[in-house]
């Protein structure tokens, strides 16, 4: 039994809990969730800024169930043409809009009496009106100042006058007009009470003029300074002022105008607050404004200033910045929703005129070969109203370019020197739109092969038998003649073989220098030319000079040393200059070349010999246009043997370079070969002036 009793109590407890839950939820089941303040219930797209497209800025606002802005959101879902896009930045901003304020002063009889009786200190009321602009308005706002009068100045007819028209707020202009305003008409009636000359002003016509002046102005506000609301004639009801206030409030709400009421009635309101104060409070409350009683027993200027702070209603919104990847021109749809709340999504369309990139073929620049590469530069532009966009990819002849740079509207990259002929360039911007450009790189012609001269066979000397004679001299003469013929043939064959090998090397492009000399001369160089600038494969080479006359240029038929091939573009002439050795002096002669010959920066006179000194620098043509720069160096053996002949006093020719030396005896030299001994060493490297003995 005890066990059954415990079970019944447990079941009863469960039933009680279930009944309580059912009662709490109501007969319809679970209570629906109510929107909480601070939770977004409405989203609105305020603006879409595409001035810097493809960067796009979407401004949205979010409000809660009470209509107040929701702050602190950090995550949104953003779609462009139904495709999700990632927002690069989400920022909360204050979007307080400008306001339009009309200060309306009642100068009817009842208000003027109150102004004089309770507020005879003029700066006090002016301080209240000054507080409207001081710390409340900015230069983006609009302000008006109007007064309602019915006195001798208006022929006792009610009129609304505007001392300050509705214009952008200027602190100086507004303060000056408030200072000039005779609020209680003290300047107009200085002798006493204006009762005999001032009539009452009805409130309804004043508001009609004020609402008309604010039509079309953003966020309009009326600041109403008066003692009472004067009822319109024929108004029915227990309190005509209240009825009039209700009608004024309805008209203001319909026009979207908030009313801030400043009641200048002093301490008399305590006698009849329902008739005098309640209509003023009601007018402010129904329109969303504030009410301030200008009680002279307290600092009502600060009270008014605190109320004016509500004139500006701070608002907040969010800016969502993203970079579009859609280059489709025309209309595109943007959809925004708080993350996890797709039911609050709002959508707005924007139309864009997007143009593809264009490349200027006339400005395509193809640079020369440098370290095996060519630089390509081409200007890129877009024919729309947006800034230049990023370049996503570059293709050259169907192959992607891995590294490129785009700055200041110019695309630049490098290609391999092996690429020649037609150049097809495709450029793709970050929106996927492309531009194509065609160019051409000149294909260098193949080098012209140099004909190889036939090798002259060595003549065979056949000595015919002669009759026997007792004298040996005929046999000896014939033997000597045969030896001389064989030696001459061997010499000529060796020389022709050397020339043949040199010309074949130039034709194959392996080496662009040809030198002339016998096997003996190749071991005994007179001087050297060190290539400082010129064709890439020659830079740094020492070119030996073996003979008394050496010609330099590009034509292999006319010169001994070729610094460029005849098929190459160069500022060096076919037969540019000649280096000649005369009695131990090295002379340089410009062979009337097209672009000149220079020694140590001085131009040579064509066909006039110029004496070279050890270490002189020679420039042939224009270095910037495939010329050459050479350094002349005399070999050590030539310096040792012929230094005494290289003197200023012995040279009777044309120009001379270097420093004069002491004259010495000259020697008649028909050929420098005569002064080499057979037992001397092989050729040695050139020496500088300081190393010469």
Secondary structure by P-SEA (a helix, b strand, c coil): caaaaaaaaaaaaaaaaaaaaaaaacccccccccccccccccccccccccccccbbbbbbbbbcccccccccccbbbbbcccbbbbccbbbbbbbbbbbbbbbbbbccaaaaaaaaacccaaaaaaaaaaaaccccccccbbbbbbbbbbcccccccbbbbbccccccccaaaaaaaaaacccccccccccccccccbbbbbaaaaaaaaaaaaccccbbbbbccccccccccccccccaaaaaaaaaaaaaaaabbbbbbbbccccccccccccccaaaaaaaaaaccccccccccccaaaaaaaaacccbbbbbbbbbbbbbccccccbbbbbbbcccccccbbbbbbbbbccccccccccbbbbcccccbbbbbbbbbbcccccbbbbccccccccccccccccccccccccccccccbbbbbbbcccccbbbbbbbccccccccccccccccccbbbbbccccccccaaaaaaaaaaaaaaaaaaaaaaaaaaaaaaaaaaaaaccccbbbbbcaaaaacccbbbbbcccccccccbbbbbcccccccccccccccccccccccccccccccbbbbbcccbbbbbccccccccccccccccccbbbbbccbbbbbccccccccbbbbbbbcaaaaaccccccccccccccccccccccccccccccccccccccccccccccccccccc
